[in-house]
Amino acid sequence: MMNMPVSERSLGPAAGQGTGQPMVRNDNAQHELSVRVRDLNLWYGETQALKNIDIDVYQHNITALIGPSGCGKSTFLRCLNRMNDLIPGVSLQGLVEMDGRDVNEARMDEVALRRRVGMVFQKPNPFPKSIYDNIAYAPRMHDLVSRKVDVDELVERALRDAGLWEEVKDKLQEPGTSLSGGQQQRLCIARAIAVRPEVILMDEPSSALDPISTATIEDLMDKLKRQYTIITVTHNMQQAARVADYTAFFHLGELVEYNDTQTMFSNPATKKAEDYITGRYG
Amino acid sequence: MSQSFDEISAQLRRRHRKTTRLKWMSMGALGLAALFLVVFFGDMLAKGLPAFQQAQIQVQVDYNERAAELPLAAVQEDVRPLVSRGYLRLIPGRMEDNPELLGTTRKEWVLADSAVDQYLKGHHTGLRDGQAAVVERLQADGRAELRFNSGFFTRGDSKMAELAGIASAAMGTLMTLLVTLAVAFPIGVMTAVYLEEFAPDNRLTQLIEININNLAAIPSILFGLLGLAIFINVFGVPRSSPLVGGLTLALMTLPVIIIATRTALRSVPDSIRHAAFGVGCSRWQVVRDHVLPLALPGIMTGSIIGLAQAMGETAPLIIVGMVAFIPDVAASFSEAATVLPAQIFTWAGEPERAFVEKTSGGILVLLAVLISLNATAVVLRKTFERRW
């Protein structure tokens, strides 16, 4: 089996708990494949950070990645838009497939990939530009829009979708950094959706925010999943339980369990996941 | 058994005394430094300020046929040695330009000889007793006085102290620095951008890095030797020209600009780079649109300070021939020129008393320019500093 190309390896139900498909399907959700990951291994120098990850992420769902610190969930997230390329000494093996293409293949342009896979970071990081330019920058750069009216419209739509329009419509020329933390994070989400990506990666998007802002972000994620596939890393298990359709539990670089969220939190299939969820470690 | 407050206080007293002593010592050091500054500036001002004034005397000028041949004949014999020869020299030319002057006699304020100037400023001069008496008589009549010396700023160097000015040196400095800036700024910034944003971290780049840091510490005269060997001997750049001086100083300024730019680039938080990469910027777009604008105030500050340093530099320019007697303002980048510090150096070597104040006056101008450059750097940094 090891000699077969990874993309062709079959994944039967017996493939184990780290299997690509969740143990139980969430029947309320759609099940179009968005990102397919097979046998993904990643090393930081000599240290292996991800071990044989197999996972299928479905469109128009929120998939939460949970697990104790250093378990590899953020590293895995960054594999999906090749942000790991920026870190020196990272080597990677395996398949990350999107739209029938291996994102790591030589012909794949990481700039094109990141247009389709947006990202929201842990700490709100708006550009030190005006609110308007924060949104307009990327679509202009990608030549999605050029006429002023189109840009205006796109900025408004992105800000509306991010639930920020009413709060900032009168101060679009003020610096993005003048907003509150929660507003800044929604600005970053608006910036990400302004280029109409298919997948949005969120790396602990609310861990730097207060509870009220966190709730706003969670509501927003719930709305956005109608149009986008959201993959979010979270430290907060309640958050995963509240927002996610699917939950993947990582431990020491392995994907221990991938399950629909309800089952994961009520009746996890693995002992490790159960221990983590019930607070025995992590 | 624990100690009482009194016992602890007794021990503490020693420590407090040490603190106090250290405080006084550091304040003493500061005071010494301040005293030195005051003495230095005071001395420079006292010696240099008179250079901005120059003696003029009112004499009767006869524009006659004889003066066209022998300019000395234009003024009365008693004041003849008191008038600047530089002024007399111009008389035939002026008569040629304005023929109506011929045959007239006018009372004119003319530039006095430097000996008169020094005498009026209370210095011992080479005036003979008889001449000194004439000067005093003129002064009593209100026909000899010290006036603002605009010539100091509009004329080039001269062997006659009353005519010597800093114009050619100031222009030379400007042209030299333009060359330095045009060469060192783009090369330095691009080098730093490559090293900081593009280069992989390997042996080669580490070697380059170490060498750049070492370059910043090399005695500047060696850059002069390099300039002589490469620019003049190999490439045939005209010696003494602002071009060769600027190129030489650019070599010297490059490491300063590279180091300042790298520091500025490094101070841009990675979160900005990640945000830009996250929306699909290419590496060049990340640098151009996000990193460079944020680093620009730091880059400008570093470059201005590098330029200020280059501006005060004399040693490498001696070797490429820019320390010389250059009376005329250079008309192009390939003509002979001199720079302010070199001009000061030249004047400092002149034996005449009158050049002492020229030297100090030149230093004052140089200091004023340097201080305003550094102030610009500070203002730039304060104005464009952005928070994120």
Contacts between the chains, C-beta under 8 A, distances in Angstrom:
chain1	res1	chain2	res2	distance
A	81	B	278	7.3
A	83	B	274	7.1
A	83	B	277	6.6
A	83	B	278	7.2
A	86	B	273	7.7
A	86	B	274	7.6
A	86	B	277	6.5
A	88	B	200	7.1
A	88	B	201	6.0
A	111	B	280	5.1
A	111	B	281	7.3
A	111	B	282	5.4
A	112	B	280	7.6
A	114	B	277	6.8
A	114	B	278	6.4
A	114	B	279	7.0
A	114	B	280	4.1
A	115	B	280	4.4
A	118	B	278	6.8
A	118	B	279	7.1
A	119	B	274	7.9
A	119	B	278	3.9
A	120	B	278	8.0
A	121	B	271	6.7
A	121	B	274	6.1
A	121	B	275	6.9
A	121	B	278	7.1
A	123	B	271	6.0
A	125	B	269	7.9
A	125	B	271	3.9
A	125	B	272	6.4
A	125	B	274	6.7
A	125	B	275	4.4
A	126	B	275	7.4
A	127	B	272	6.8
A	127	B	275	6.3
A	127	B	276	7.4
A	127	B	290	6.3
A	128	B	272	7.3
A	128	B	294	6.3
A	128	B	386	5.3
A	128	B	387	7.8
A	128	B	388	4.7
A	137	B	279	7.2
A	137	B	289	7.2
A	138	B	279	3.9
A	138	B	280	6.4
A	138	B	281	7.9
A	141	B	279	7.7
A	141	B	280	7.4
A	141	B	281	6.8
A	141	B	285	6.4
A	141	B	289	7.7
A	142	B	280	6.4
A	177	B	387	6.7
A	177	B	388	5.7
A	188	B	275	7.3
A	191	B	275	7.8
A	191	B	279	6.3
A	192	B	278	7.2
A	192	B	279	7.0
A	195	B	279	6.5
A	195	B	280	6.8
